[in-house]
Amino acid sequence: MKIKFMGAAGTVTGSSYVLTSGSGQSILIDLGMFQGVAEIESLNYRKFEYDASTLSAVILTHAHLDHCGRLPILLSHGFTGPVYMTSATADLTELSLLDTAKVAEEDEKPFLFNKEQVIQMTKQFKRVHYHAPETIGDFIVTMYDAGHILGSASVVIEDTRANSSIRKIVFSGDVGNSPDNLLPDVEPVESADAVVMESTYGDRLHPADDPMDILASEIKAVEGNGGTLLIPAFSLQRTQELMHMIMHLKKDGKVREDTPVYMDSPMGNAATTIYTRYPEAFKAYVQEEFREGSPFEFPGVTMIQKKKGQRLIDATLGAKVIIAGSGMMTGGRIVGHAARYLPIPSTRLLIVGYQGVETLGRELLEGSKTVKIDKRTVNVKAIVSDTQSMSSHADQQQLMTWLKEIKNVQKVFLTHGEDGPRKALAAKITQDLGVSDITMPVLHQEVSL
């Protein structure tokens, strides 16, 4: 068995791995988009360094673009096989890829694929269930709930033709930050000989603050000064978490029921609709809430679809909350709101997710008092704050707990993390679990197991 690292090798984006069986059959696990600084994003446009026509199948762990965002390029490289994923991942991936193609076309930017290619790719999607083994040539593939976003999976793959002691390998995907407000806890994997493991937060622990309390405090602050609370949010999972939390804050009387909340993200709204199709995928108490209606709806919320809805938002006087994409403020409707409201002292900006290097969100988080938005200078008089406790990634201790439960591990590969977190996690694994055969692969490295 061999594994080739096609992405997320020293970076937190571009996840992609080719696994080859003892008899030479190969499958691809994820084909994510490289995101971040220009040097990293340029990797998206390089030639795909594998003969996709030889792949038996693709396995997709979840619908975030850094895991699914290049899938349609396989069509022009001769791939005609199935793409296995959970049903929720299939719905969310279709949404994500169509939105990516649309944005590229509207912005007249170089694009990897178009809408027609996305539609063709979705015809090759094969929906599978957690815990239901699928035989794909030489491989037996089983998915477990990774607790990261709706439909996310860790993938256990057994090579039935392996000619070594390493026959079973698990790809962690992105391990969730359990316990989560909405999703069940991360499912343990019973055993594996080798582990390909994410390490995004391999060098740190999440803060212990309660995001519900922080959100309540921010909303009450604008209720007190008549200002605007801006929250940039990723469309998948973070948006739904925020909506669910605000629903509870209003229901419990912790913020005013009549405070307007604008959900100004067409993709976020569409993703929320998809979330409501899978009530059985949530925690038990959320399933109970579904019986009474959508847990993402509450008094005072308005879903904005068309851009002209911004006029409605701006015309609303007094306190209001605006949730909009993109999560790192690199585009989307949050950018227009930022230009409009950041110069106003009564505005508050709450950062609720990771902000990449050279993004507007990172610049604001680091305290910049002037920023460039659409080529014009914007003075920042708003109060900027953040919470790291809403991360959808496991921290070091949670990663260690996940790995510790896997029996018979001989070898670990650390991916989906920068070198600092990878090195810290490698040292922790050796110290606490006694596993010393740890590899931190580089891009396009191939390793025989």
C-alpha positions as a LaTeX table, in Angstrom:
\begin{tabular}{lrrr}
\hline
Residue & $x$ (\AA) & $y$ (\AA) & $z$ (\AA) \\
\hline
Met1 & 0.00 & 0.00 & 0.00 \\
Lys2 & 1.26 & 3.48 & $-0.91$ \\
Ile3 & 0.02 & 6.99 & $-0.13$ \\
Lys4 & 0.80 & 10.14 & $-2.08$ \\
Phe5 & 0.20 & 13.54 & $-0.49$ \\
Met6 & $-1.39$ & 15.82 & $-3.10$ \\
Gly7 & $-2.24$ & 18.69 & $-0.72$ \\
Ala8 & $-2.49$ & 19.88 & 2.90 \\
Ala9 & 1.16 & 18.87 & 3.37 \\
Gly10 & 2.49 & 21.73 & 5.46 \\
Thr11 & $-0.62$ & 23.89 & 4.86 \\
Val12 & $-4.14$ & 23.85 & 6.27 \\
Thr13 & $-5.82$ & 23.78 & 2.86 \\
Gly14 & $-5.82$ & 21.72 & $-0.32$ \\
Ser15 & $-6.47$ & 18.35 & 1.34 \\
Ser16 & $-5.91$ & 15.50 & $-1.12$ \\
Tyr17 & $-4.35$ & 12.03 & $-0.94$ \\
Val18 & $-3.98$ & 9.13 & $-3.36$ \\
Leu19 & $-4.02$ & 5.67 & $-1.77$ \\
Thr20 & $-2.74$ & 2.75 & $-3.85$ \\
Ser21 & $-3.43$ & $-0.87$ & $-2.92$ \\
Gly22 & $-1.01$ & $-3.76$ & $-2.91$ \\
Ser23 & $-2.22$ & $-4.76$ & $-6.39$ \\
Gly24 & $-1.95$ & $-1.23$ & $-7.82$ \\
Gln25 & $-5.53$ & 0.01 & $-7.64$ \\
Ser26 & $-5.83$ & 3.62 & $-6.45$ \\
Ile27 & $-8.46$ & 5.87 & $-4.89$ \\
Leu28 & $-8.41$ & 9.60 & $-4.14$ \\
Ile29 & $-9.38$ & 10.96 & $-0.73$ \\
Asp30 & $-10.54$ & 14.60 & $-1.05$ \\
Leu31 & $-9.52$ & 17.16 & $-3.65$ \\
Gly32 & $-9.61$ & 20.46 & $-1.82$ \\
Met33 & $-8.93$ & 23.99 & $-2.87$ \\
Phe34 & $-5.74$ & 25.71 & $-1.74$ \\
Gln35 & $-6.70$ & 28.90 & 0.10 \\
Gly36 & $-4.72$ & 31.72 & 1.70 \\
Val37 & $-1.91$ & 33.89 & 0.39 \\
Ala38 & $-1.36$ & 34.22 & $-3.36$ \\
Glu39 & 1.56 & 31.78 & $-3.37$ \\
Ile40 & $-0.60$ & 29.03 & $-1.89$ \\
Glu41 & $-3.66$ & 29.80 & $-4.02$ \\
Ser42 & $-1.52$ & 29.55 & $-7.16$ \\
Leu43 & $-1.24$ & 25.81 & $-6.48$ \\
Asn44 & $-4.86$ & 25.46 & $-7.63$ \\
Tyr45 & $-3.86$ & 26.27 & $-11.19$ \\
Arg46 & $-0.92$ & 23.91 & $-11.50$ \\
Lys47 & $-1.29$ & 20.71 & $-13.47$ \\
Phe48 & $-2.91$ & 17.93 & $-11.43$ \\
Glu49 & 0.01 & 15.58 & $-10.93$ \\
Tyr50 & $-1.80$ & 12.27 & $-11.11$ \\
Asp51 & $-3.44$ & 10.29 & $-13.89$ \\
Ala52 & $-7.06$ & 10.66 & $-12.77$ \\
Ser53 & $-8.24$ & 8.16 & $-15.37$ \\
Thr54 & $-6.61$ & 5.38 & $-13.32$ \\
Leu55 & $-8.56$ & 6.19 & $-10.14$ \\
Ser56 & $-11.16$ & 3.63 & $-9.11$ \\
Ala57 & $-13.09$ & 6.16 & $-7.02$ \\
Val58 & $-12.95$ & 9.32 & $-4.94$ \\
Ile59 & $-13.83$ & 9.48 & $-1.23$ \\
Leu60 & $-14.95$ & 12.86 & 0.12 \\
Thr61 & $-14.74$ & 13.58 & 3.85 \\
His62 & $-16.87$ & 16.75 & 3.90 \\
Ala63 & $-18.10$ & 19.79 & 2.00 \\
His64 & $-15.66$ & 22.54 & 3.00 \\
Leu65 & $-13.89$ & 23.93 & $-0.06$ \\
Asp66 & $-10.44$ & 23.03 & 1.25 \\
His67 & $-11.57$ & 19.39 & 0.93 \\
Cys68 & $-13.95$ & 19.42 & $-2.07$ \\
Gly69 & $-13.16$ & 22.61 & $-3.98$ \\
Arg70 & $-11.25$ & 21.11 & $-6.95$ \\
Leu71 & $-13.39$ & 18.02 & $-7.57$ \\
Pro72 & $-14.74$ & 19.09 & $-10.98$ \\
Ile73 & $-11.25$ & 19.37 & $-12.50$ \\
Leu74 & $-11.13$ & 15.56 & $-12.47$ \\
Leu75 & $-13.56$ & 15.50 & $-15.40$ \\
Ser76 & $-11.04$ & 17.02 & $-17.78$ \\
His77 & $-8.40$ & 14.60 & $-16.50$ \\
Gly78 & $-10.33$ & 11.50 & $-17.51$ \\
Phe79 & $-12.00$ & 10.49 & $-14.24$ \\
Thr80 & $-15.32$ & 8.74 & $-14.77$ \\
Gly81 & $-15.77$ & 6.83 & $-11.49$ \\
Pro82 & $-17.98$ & 7.32 & $-8.43$ \\
Val83 & $-17.43$ & 9.88 & $-5.67$ \\
Tyr84 & $-18.45$ & 8.46 & $-2.28$ \\
Met85 & $-19.73$ & 10.71 & 0.52 \\
Thr86 & $-22.56$ & 11.02 & 3.02 \\
Ser87 & $-25.88$ & 12.35 & 1.78 \\
Ala88 & $-25.57$ & 15.66 & 3.66 \\
Thr89 & $-22.07$ & 16.12 & 2.26 \\
Ala90 & $-23.41$ & 15.56 & $-1.26$ \\
Asp91 & $-26.03$ & 18.30 & $-0.85$ \\
Leu92 & $-23.61$ & 20.77 & 0.73 \\
Thr93 & $-20.83$ & 20.01 & $-1.77$ \\
Glu94 & $-23.11$ & 20.70 & $-4.71$ \\
Leu95 & $-24.06$ & 24.03 & $-3.11$ \\
Ser96 & $-20.42$ & 24.95 & $-2.40$ \\
Leu97 & $-19.16$ & 24.11 & $-5.88$ \\
Leu98 & $-22.00$ & 25.89 & $-7.67$ \\
Asp99 & $-21.40$ & 28.98 & $-5.56$ \\
Thr100 & $-17.67$ & 28.86 & $-6.31$ \\
Ala101 & $-18.32$ & 28.66 & $-10.06$ \\
Lys102 & $-20.83$ & 31.52 & $-9.83$ \\
Val103 & $-18.49$ & 33.80 & $-7.87$ \\
Ala104 & $-15.61$ & 33.17 & $-10.28$ \\
Glu105 & $-17.82$ & 34.03 & $-13.24$ \\
Glu106 & $-19.24$ & 37.18 & $-11.63$ \\
Asp107 & $-15.83$ & 38.45 & $-10.51$ \\
Glu108 & $-14.28$ & 37.61 & $-13.88$ \\
Lys109 & $-11.47$ & 35.78 & $-12.12$ \\
Pro110 & $-9.56$ & 32.73 & $-13.39$ \\
Phe111 & $-11.75$ & 29.74 & $-12.66$ \\
Leu112 & $-11.05$ & 26.05 & $-12.22$ \\
Phe113 & $-14.44$ & 24.88 & $-13.48$ \\
Asn114 & $-17.84$ & 26.15 & $-14.57$ \\
Lys115 & $-21.43$ & 25.44 & $-13.57$ \\
Glu116 & $-21.88$ & 22.76 & $-16.24$ \\
Gln117 & $-18.86$ & 20.85 & $-14.94$ \\
Val118 & $-20.23$ & 20.99 & $-11.40$ \\
Ile119 & $-23.56$ & 19.55 & $-12.55$ \\
Gln120 & $-21.74$ & 16.79 & $-14.43$ \\
Met121 & $-19.63$ & 16.02 & $-11.36$ \\
Thr122 & $-22.68$ & 15.68 & $-9.14$ \\
Lys123 & $-23.99$ & 12.91 & $-11.41$ \\
Gln124 & $-21.06$ & 10.81 & $-10.17$ \\
Phe125 & $-21.86$ & 11.34 & $-6.48$ \\
Lys126 & $-22.65$ & 8.14 & $-4.59$ \\
Arg127 & $-24.35$ & 8.64 & $-1.21$ \\
Val128 & $-23.39$ & 6.33 & 1.62 \\
His129 & $-24.23$ & 5.93 & 5.31 \\
Tyr130 & $-22.01$ & 6.04 & 8.36 \\
His131 & $-20.85$ & 2.57 & 9.52 \\
Ala132 & $-21.88$ & 0.94 & 6.21 \\
Pro133 & $-18.79$ & $-0.67$ & 4.61 \\
Glu134 & $-18.40$ & $-0.11$ & 0.85 \\
Thr135 & $-16.24$ & $-2.40$ & $-1.25$ \\
Ile136 & $-14.32$ & $-0.41$ & $-3.86$ \\
Gly137 & $-12.02$ & $-2.73$ & $-5.77$ \\
Asp138 & $-9.31$ & $-3.85$ & $-3.35$ \\
Phe139 & $-10.54$ & $-1.51$ & $-0.62$ \\
Ile140 & $-13.22$ & $-1.69$ & 2.06 \\
Val141 & $-14.25$ & 1.84 & 3.04 \\
Thr142 & $-16.23$ & 2.79 & 6.16 \\
Met143 & $-17.20$ & 6.29 & 7.32 \\
Tyr144 & $-17.58$ & 7.55 & 10.89 \\
Asp145 & $-19.07$ & 10.86 & 12.03 \\
Ala146 & $-16.24$ & 13.38 & 12.46 \\
Gly147 & $-18.45$ & 15.94 & 14.24 \\
His148 & $-16.95$ & 18.82 & 12.21 \\
Ile149 & $-19.87$ & 19.95 & 10.04 \\
Leu150 & $-23.08$ & 18.26 & 8.94 \\
Gly151 & $-22.18$ & 15.06 & 7.09 \\
Ser152 & $-18.46$ & 15.19 & 7.85 \\
Ala153 & $-16.63$ & 11.89 & 8.13 \\
Ser154 & $-13.45$ & 10.19 & 9.18 \\
Val155 & $-12.73$ & 7.40 & 6.72 \\
Val156 & $-11.36$ & 3.95 & 7.57 \\
Ile157 & $-9.92$ & 2.12 & 4.55 \\
Glu158 & $-8.76$ & $-1.51$ & 4.55 \\
Asp159 & $-6.57$ & $-2.80$ & 1.73 \\
Thr160 & $-7.56$ & $-6.43$ & 1.16 \\
Arg161 & $-4.50$ & $-6.95$ & $-1.03$ \\
Ala162 & $-1.91$ & $-5.43$ & 1.29 \\
Asn163 & 1.41 & $-7.28$ & 1.46 \\
Ser164 & 2.61 & $-5.79$ & 4.74 \\
Ser165 & 1.49 & $-5.50$ & 8.37 \\
Ile166 & $-0.18$ & $-2.18$ & 7.55 \\
Arg167 & $-3.55$ & $-3.07$ & 6.03 \\
Lys168 & $-5.94$ & $-0.55$ & 7.56 \\
Ile169 & $-5.54$ & 3.22 & 7.44 \\
Val170 & $-7.79$ & 5.99 & 8.74 \\
Phe171 & $-8.05$ & 9.49 & 7.28 \\
Ser172 & $-9.29$ & 11.79 & 10.02 \\
Gly173 & $-10.79$ & 14.41 & 7.74 \\
Asp174 & $-11.35$ & 17.40 & 10.02 \\
Val175 & $-11.99$ & 16.32 & 13.60 \\
Gly176 & $-14.73$ & 18.33 & 15.28 \\
Asn177 & $-14.60$ & 20.46 & 18.41 \\
Ser178 & $-16.79$ & 18.27 & 20.64 \\
Pro179 & $-19.02$ & 18.87 & 22.45 \\
Asp180 & $-20.69$ & 20.94 & 19.75 \\
Asn181 & $-23.79$ & 23.08 & 20.05 \\
Leu182 & $-25.58$ & 21.20 & 17.26 \\
Leu183 & $-23.83$ & 18.00 & 16.22 \\
Pro184 & $-23.25$ & 14.73 & 18.06 \\
Asp185 & $-19.80$ & 14.10 & 19.49 \\
Val186 & $-16.96$ & 12.88 & 17.30 \\
Glu187 & $-17.24$ & 9.12 & 16.82 \\
Pro188 & $-14.25$ & 7.01 & 17.88 \\
Val189 & $-12.46$ & 4.74 & 15.42 \\
Glu190 & $-11.78$ & 1.33 & 16.94 \\
Ser191 & $-8.53$ & 0.34 & 15.23 \\
Ala192 & $-6.11$ & 1.15 & 12.41 \\
Asp193 & $-2.50$ & 0.41 & 11.54 \\
Ala194 & $-1.80$ & 3.90 & 10.15 \\
Val195 & $-3.42$ & 7.29 & 10.66 \\
Val196 & $-3.47$ & 10.36 & 8.41 \\
Met197 & $-4.42$ & 13.05 & 10.86 \\
Glu198 & $-5.25$ & 16.74 & 10.70 \\
Ser199 & $-3.18$ & 19.05 & 12.93 \\
Thr200 & $-4.74$ & 22.50 & 12.44 \\
Tyr201 & $-4.65$ & 23.28 & 16.17 \\
Gly202 & $-1.98$ & 20.75 & 17.10 \\
Asp203 & $-0.10$ & 23.25 & 19.25 \\
Arg204 & $-2.87$ & 24.83 & 21.31 \\
Leu205 & $-5.99$ & 24.45 & 23.41 \\
His206 & $-9.24$ & 26.26 & 22.78 \\
Pro207 & $-10.18$ & 28.91 & 25.37 \\
Ala208 & $-12.71$ & 27.96 & 27.98 \\
Asp209 & $-15.00$ & 30.96 & 27.43 \\
Asp210 & $-18.64$ & 30.32 & 26.58 \\
Pro211 & $-19.46$ & 31.60 & 23.07 \\
Met212 & $-23.12$ & 31.94 & 24.06 \\
Asp213 & $-22.16$ & 34.43 & 26.78 \\
Ile214 & $-19.90$ & 36.35 & 24.39 \\
Leu215 & $-22.60$ & 36.54 & 21.74 \\
Ala216 & $-25.16$ & 37.69 & 24.31 \\
Ser217 & $-22.78$ & 40.39 & 25.54 \\
Glu218 & $-22.16$ & 41.69 & 22.01 \\
Ile219 & $-25.86$ & 41.83 & 21.16 \\
Lys220 & $-26.73$ & 43.55 & 24.44 \\
Ala221 & $-23.99$ & 46.11 & 23.77 \\
Val222 & $-25.60$ & 47.25 & 20.50 \\
Glu223 & $-29.04$ & 47.07 & 22.09 \\
Gly224 & $-27.67$ & 49.56 & 24.60 \\
Asn225 & $-26.06$ & 51.98 & 22.16 \\
Gly226 & $-28.35$ & 51.55 & 19.16 \\
Gly227 & $-25.49$ & 50.32 & 17.02 \\
Thr228 & $-24.84$ & 47.48 & 14.60 \\
Leu229 & $-23.23$ & 44.13 & 15.33 \\
Leu230 & $-21.43$ & 42.67 & 12.31 \\
Ile231 & $-20.60$ & 38.96 & 12.34 \\
Pro232 & $-18.69$ & 37.51 & 9.37 \\
Ala233 & $-19.56$ & 33.82 & 9.21 \\
Phe234 & $-18.76$ & 30.77 & 7.11 \\
Ser235 & $-21.89$ & 29.51 & 5.38 \\
Leu236 & $-21.50$ & 25.90 & 6.51 \\
Gln237 & $-21.91$ & 25.16 & 10.22 \\
Arg238 & $-20.86$ & 28.54 & 11.67 \\
Thr239 & $-23.90$ & 30.33 & 10.31 \\
Gln240 & $-26.24$ & 27.64 & 11.61 \\
Glu241 & $-24.55$ & 27.65 & 15.02 \\
Leu242 & $-24.99$ & 31.40 & 15.31 \\
Met243 & $-28.64$ & 31.27 & 14.30 \\
His244 & $-29.33$ & 28.48 & 16.78 \\
Met245 & $-27.57$ & 30.37 & 19.58 \\
Ile246 & $-29.48$ & 33.58 & 18.91 \\
Met247 & $-32.73$ & 31.62 & 18.88 \\
His248 & $-31.95$ & 30.40 & 22.40 \\
Leu249 & $-30.80$ & 33.82 & 23.61 \\
Lys250 & $-34.10$ & 35.35 & 22.52 \\
Lys251 & $-36.18$ & 32.46 & 23.81 \\
Asp252 & $-34.47$ & 32.65 & 27.22 \\
Gly253 & $-34.84$ & 36.44 & 27.43 \\
Lys254 & $-31.08$ & 37.07 & 27.45 \\
Val255 & $-31.40$ & 39.50 & 24.53 \\
Arg256 & $-34.41$ & 41.42 & 23.27 \\
Glu257 & $-36.87$ & 39.46 & 21.19 \\
Asp258 & $-37.49$ & 42.42 & 18.85 \\
Thr259 & $-33.84$ & 43.09 & 17.98 \\
Pro260 & $-33.60$ & 42.68 & 14.18 \\
Val261 & $-31.22$ & 39.96 & 12.94 \\
Tyr262 & $-30.38$ & 39.95 & 9.24 \\
Met263 & $-29.01$ & 36.77 & 7.68 \\
Asp264 & $-27.45$ & 38.36 & 4.58 \\
Ser265 & $-25.88$ & 35.39 & 2.81 \\
Pro266 & $-27.64$ & 33.55 & $-0.01$ \\
Met267 & $-25.30$ & 30.60 & 0.39 \\
Gly268 & $-25.70$ & 30.63 & 4.17 \\
Asn269 & $-29.47$ & 30.64 & 3.75 \\
Ala270 & $-29.32$ & 27.78 & 1.24 \\
Ala271 & $-27.03$ & 25.79 & 3.53 \\
Thr272 & $-29.44$ & 26.32 & 6.43 \\
Thr273 & $-32.25$ & 24.89 & 4.28 \\
Ile274 & $-30.08$ & 21.82 & 3.64 \\
Tyr275 & $-29.41$ & 21.49 & 7.37 \\
Thr276 & $-33.16$ & 21.30 & 8.00 \\
Arg277 & $-33.38$ & 18.21 & 5.75 \\
Tyr278 & $-31.39$ & 16.14 & 8.24 \\
Pro279 & $-32.95$ & 16.54 & 11.71 \\
Glu280 & $-31.76$ & 13.03 & 12.63 \\
Ala281 & $-28.14$ & 14.13 & 12.24 \\
Phe282 & $-28.25$ & 16.51 & 15.21 \\
Lys283 & $-28.02$ & 16.12 & 18.97 \\
Ala284 & $-31.08$ & 14.71 & 20.68 \\
Tyr285 & $-32.26$ & 18.02 & 22.12 \\
Val286 & $-31.96$ & 19.69 & 18.71 \\
Gln287 & $-34.01$ & 16.86 & 17.22 \\
Glu288 & $-36.69$ & 17.74 & 19.77 \\
Glu289 & $-36.55$ & 21.38 & 18.64 \\
Phe290 & $-37.12$ & 20.27 & 15.05 \\
Arg291 & $-40.46$ & 18.80 & 16.12 \\
Glu292 & $-41.60$ & 22.33 & 17.02 \\
Gly293 & $-40.19$ & 23.97 & 13.87 \\
Ser294 & $-36.80$ & 25.01 & 12.54 \\
Pro295 & $-34.21$ & 25.59 & 15.30 \\
Phe296 & $-32.71$ & 28.31 & 13.08 \\
Glu297 & $-35.76$ & 30.59 & 13.05 \\
Phe298 & $-36.87$ & 33.08 & 15.70 \\
Pro299 & $-38.70$ & 36.41 & 16.11 \\
Gly300 & $-36.96$ & 39.31 & 14.38 \\
Val301 & $-34.90$ & 37.31 & 11.88 \\
Thr302 & $-34.94$ & 38.23 & 8.19 \\
Met303 & $-33.30$ & 36.14 & 5.48 \\
Ile304 & $-31.89$ & 38.43 & 2.79 \\
Gln305 & $-31.57$ & 36.94 & $-0.69$ \\
Lys306 & $-31.06$ & 39.72 & $-3.21$ \\
Lys307 & $-28.48$ & 42.50 & $-2.93$ \\
Lys308 & $-31.21$ & 45.15 & $-2.85$ \\
Gly309 & $-32.04$ & 43.79 & 0.60 \\
Gln310 & $-29.09$ & 45.82 & 1.88 \\
Arg311 & $-31.28$ & 48.91 & 1.52 \\
Leu312 & $-33.73$ & 47.34 & 3.97 \\
Ile313 & $-30.91$ & 46.70 & 6.41 \\
Asp314 & $-29.51$ & 50.23 & 6.13 \\
Ala315 & $-32.98$ & 51.71 & 6.59 \\
Thr316 & $-33.45$ & 49.88 & 9.88 \\
Leu317 & $-32.73$ & 52.36 & 12.66 \\
Gly318 & $-31.43$ & 51.37 & 16.06 \\
Ala319 & $-29.83$ & 48.13 & 17.20 \\
Lys320 & $-29.42$ & 45.33 & 14.67 \\
Val321 & $-27.32$ & 42.25 & 13.99 \\
Ile322 & $-25.96$ & 41.41 & 10.54 \\
Ile323 & $-24.58$ & 37.93 & 9.84 \\
Ala324 & $-22.97$ & 37.66 & 6.41 \\
Gly325 & $-20.29$ & 35.84 & 4.45 \\
Ser326 & $-17.49$ & 35.46 & 3.86 \\
Gly327 & $-16.05$ & 34.21 & 7.12 \\
Met328 & $-12.61$ & 35.78 & 6.57 \\
Met329 & $-14.07$ & 38.94 & 4.96 \\
Thr330 & $-12.30$ & 38.19 & 1.67 \\
Gly331 & $-15.48$ & 38.76 & $-0.32$ \\
Gly332 & $-19.22$ & 38.35 & $-0.05$ \\
Arg333 & $-21.73$ & 40.76 & 1.40 \\
Ile334 & $-19.90$ & 41.30 & 4.70 \\
Val335 & $-17.41$ & 43.46 & 2.81 \\
Gly336 & $-20.07$ & 46.00 & 1.82 \\
His337 & $-21.41$ & 46.09 & 5.37 \\
Ala338 & $-17.89$ & 46.58 & 6.70 \\
Ala339 & $-17.34$ & 49.59 & 4.44 \\
Arg340 & $-20.67$ & 51.06 & 5.55 \\
Tyr341 & $-20.53$ & 50.43 & 9.30 \\
Leu342 & $-16.88$ & 50.20 & 10.43 \\
Pro343 & $-16.44$ & 54.01 & 10.45 \\
Ile344 & $-19.34$ & 54.34 & 12.94 \\
Pro345 & $-18.22$ & 54.23 & 16.60 \\
Ser346 & $-21.38$ & 52.42 & 17.77 \\
Thr347 & $-20.59$ & 49.46 & 15.48 \\
Arg348 & $-19.19$ & 46.23 & 16.86 \\
Leu349 & $-17.45$ & 43.51 & 14.81 \\
Leu350 & $-17.36$ & 40.00 & 16.28 \\
Ile351 & $-14.88$ & 37.58 & 14.68 \\
Val352 & $-16.03$ & 33.98 & 15.26 \\
Gly353 & $-13.64$ & 31.95 & 13.12 \\
Tyr354 & $-10.10$ & 31.54 & 11.89 \\
Gln355 & $-8.78$ & 34.49 & 9.88 \\
Gly356 & $-6.15$ & 33.65 & 7.29 \\
Val357 & $-3.00$ & 35.63 & 6.65 \\
Glu358 & $-3.51$ & 38.67 & 4.40 \\
Thr359 & $-7.30$ & 38.67 & 4.83 \\
Leu360 & $-9.39$ & 41.69 & 5.82 \\
Gly361 & $-10.59$ & 39.79 & 8.87 \\
Arg362 & $-7.02$ & 39.18 & 10.08 \\
Glu363 & $-6.12$ & 42.84 & 9.46 \\
Leu364 & $-9.05$ & 44.04 & 11.57 \\
Leu365 & $-8.40$ & 41.47 & 14.27 \\
Glu366 & $-4.82$ & 42.69 & 14.55 \\
Gly367 & $-6.05$ & 46.22 & 15.25 \\
Ser368 & $-5.73$ & 48.12 & 11.96 \\
Lys369 & $-7.41$ & 51.53 & 12.16 \\
Thr370 & $-7.57$ & 52.01 & 8.40 \\
Val371 & $-8.26$ & 49.28 & 5.84 \\
Lys372 & $-8.72$ & 49.10 & 2.08 \\
Ile373 & $-12.13$ & 47.92 & 0.90 \\
Asp374 & $-12.85$ & 47.96 & $-2.83$ \\
Lys375 & $-9.86$ & 50.26 & $-3.41$ \\
Arg376 & $-11.01$ & 52.89 & $-0.96$ \\
Thr377 & $-9.70$ & 53.70 & 2.49 \\
Val378 & $-12.07$ & 52.95 & 5.36 \\
Asn379 & $-11.44$ & 54.36 & 8.84 \\
Val380 & $-12.14$ & 51.80 & 11.54 \\
Lys381 & $-13.91$ & 53.28 & 14.56 \\
Ala382 & $-15.86$ & 50.14 & 15.42 \\
Ile383 & $-15.01$ & 47.93 & 18.39 \\
Val384 & $-13.48$ & 44.66 & 17.17 \\
Ser385 & $-13.53$ & 41.52 & 19.30 \\
Asp386 & $-13.29$ & 37.79 & 18.73 \\
Thr387 & $-13.90$ & 34.38 & 20.20 \\
Gln388 & $-11.86$ & 31.27 & 19.38 \\
Ser389 & $-14.17$ & 28.95 & 21.28 \\
Met390 & $-16.48$ & 28.46 & 18.27 \\
Ser391 & $-13.83$ & 26.72 & 16.21 \\
Ser392 & $-15.12$ & 23.64 & 14.39 \\
His393 & $-11.67$ & 22.00 & 14.63 \\
Ala394 & $-10.43$ & 19.91 & 17.53 \\
Asp395 & $-7.62$ & 21.37 & 19.63 \\
Gln396 & $-4.50$ & 19.47 & 20.70 \\
Gln397 & $-6.14$ & 17.65 & 23.60 \\
Gln398 & $-9.17$ & 16.65 & 21.54 \\
Leu399 & $-6.92$ & 15.38 & 18.76 \\
Met400 & $-4.97$ & 13.35 & 21.29 \\
Thr401 & $-8.18$ & 11.89 & 22.72 \\
Trp402 & $-9.33$ & 10.90 & 19.22 \\
Leu403 & $-6.01$ & 9.26 & 18.38 \\
Lys404 & $-5.64$ & 7.53 & 21.75 \\
Glu405 & $-8.88$ & 5.58 & 21.20 \\
Ile406 & $-7.54$ & 3.98 & 18.00 \\
Lys407 & $-5.92$ & 0.63 & 18.77 \\
Asn408 & $-2.85$ & $-0.85$ & 17.03 \\
Val409 & $-1.53$ & 2.39 & 15.52 \\
Gln410 & 1.97 & 1.85 & 14.09 \\
Lys411 & 2.41 & 4.97 & 11.98 \\
Val412 & 1.02 & 8.53 & 11.97 \\
Phe413 & 1.07 & 11.14 & 9.18 \\
Leu414 & 0.37 & 14.72 & 10.26 \\
Thr415 & $-1.29$ & 16.88 & 7.60 \\
His416 & $-3.71$ & 19.83 & 7.34 \\
Gly417 & $-1.54$ & 22.01 & 9.56 \\
Glu418 & 1.40 & 24.37 & 9.41 \\
Asp419 & 4.78 & 23.09 & 10.55 \\
Gly420 & 4.62 & 24.62 & 14.04 \\
Pro421 & 1.40 & 22.84 & 15.04 \\
Arg422 & 2.53 & 19.62 & 13.31 \\
Lys423 & 5.80 & 19.51 & 15.24 \\
Ala424 & 4.09 & 20.24 & 18.56 \\
Leu425 & 1.50 & 17.52 & 17.98 \\
Ala426 & 4.16 & 15.02 & 16.89 \\
Ala427 & 6.09 & 15.59 & 20.11 \\
Lys428 & 2.90 & 15.21 & 22.17 \\
Ile429 & 1.98 & 11.94 & 20.41 \\
Thr430 & 5.40 & 10.44 & 21.06 \\
Gln431 & 5.45 & 11.62 & 24.66 \\
Asp432 & 1.94 & 10.53 & 25.62 \\
Leu433 & 1.23 & 7.58 & 23.34 \\
Gly434 & 4.69 & 6.23 & 22.60 \\
Val435 & 4.23 & 6.36 & 18.83 \\
Ser436 & 7.52 & 7.48 & 17.31 \\
Asp437 & 6.96 & 6.66 & 13.63 \\
Ile438 & 5.49 & 10.03 & 12.71 \\
Thr439 & 5.82 & 11.64 & 9.28 \\
Met440 & 5.17 & 15.28 & 8.37 \\
Pro441 & 4.87 & 14.89 & 4.59 \\
Val442 & 5.66 & 17.51 & 1.97 \\
Leu443 & 3.65 & 18.19 & $-1.18$ \\
His444 & 3.67 & 15.31 & $-3.69$ \\
Gln445 & 5.67 & 13.02 & $-1.38$ \\
Glu446 & 4.81 & 9.34 & $-1.80$ \\
Val447 & 5.32 & 6.85 & 1.00 \\
Ser448 & 5.17 & 3.05 & 0.89 \\
Leu449 & 3.48 & 1.45 & 3.87 \\
\hline
\end{tabular}
